[in-house]
Amino acid sequence: MKKNISSTHPRSGFKVPKNYFEDFEAKMTRVISQEPTFGDQYKGNLGFTIPKNYFDSLEGQVLAKVERPEPRGMLISFFRKKKLYAITGVAAVFIGIISTLLFKPNPVNTLDSEKISVLEEYIDQENIDLNFNEITTFLYEEGYVLDDLYTSGLSDEAVFDYLNEQVEDPALILY
Amino acid sequence: MKKEDALLIKKLRNPKTRHEAFKDLVSGYKERLYWHIRNLTKNHDDTDDVLQNTFIKVYKNIDKFKGDSMLYSWMYRIATNEALTFLTQKAKRLHLTSEELQNKLVENIESDVYFEGDQIQLKLQKAIATLPQKQQQIFNMKYFQELKYREISEILGTSEGALKASYHIAAKKIEDYLKGN
């Protein structure tokens, strides 16, 4: 393209002020020098400072920290304990259900067969002097034995059956 | 990329030679870019603002120039965008549409101290103002700046065939306007 020397454009008729193009370069140079070019303006100068000999001692400090064994933290994870409580709770409930279903409570005055046989042997060998009057006194006057009998887990029928089997003279259990 | 452009860019990217290289850049492109912008803004003061903004943008972004186009194409694109942005902002400031602003700018040409054209040239400006924006650009670059289709294609990113068609249509419309007015 031909360089336009004239201050007036021949085709459009537009004109420029005198010496406009001649002065433009100088104007642009001024503008650019005033324009902050961020990177160049602050290159090498961030404005921050550091303690004296910081970088000299840095390596030693880092190595010392790396070589030192880490102490166990006192911090116990809350979520781990929470999990433990949950598991314990579930286990307790489960054990409670199982024990309720599988194990029946012992009656207050039940006598297992082993204990009965021991008592029978003791009585047979006349280790005690069975006086019926004393027995009845014990039964009626003390009262609490009767009460115990009534409150025991043994039914009257079961007692009668036992006595019927064990006592030779049936008349003794008839009243 | 031209050898001269490559050397200039290299100097612009070097902080030591940047200042001197920038002076060469401004010297080599100021008039071409000025008239390109003037055809869009119509008046000198607005053109001066846009031209300075264009060079500042070039200076700040020279590192981003990839070299996949000619240097002048890249600078023309920057100049075009700066001019169009300027006009959009001016229209907004004056509460006018782009079309209304165009008409206003053309009306002001007649009284502009920096216009020495005759009546035909004034009418030509009015005719151009009736064209769509892209057609105006193509017409201005082809007719007033006498750029080659290849160069315009690089600047606008439009094929040469489309440019030829667009210029032909623009020229026809202008002819009809001049005949009718």
Interface residues (C-beta under 8 A of the other chain):
Chain A: M1 K2 K3 N4 T8 H9 R11 S12 G13 F14 K15 V16 P17 F21 F24 E25 K27 M28 T29 V31 I32 E35 T37 D40
Chain B: P15 H19 F22 K23 V26 S27 K30 E31 R32 Y34 W35 R38 N39 H44 L51 Q52 F55 I56 Y59 K60 V113 Y114 F115 E116 G117 D118 Q121 L122 L124 Q125 Y143 F144 Q145 E146 L147
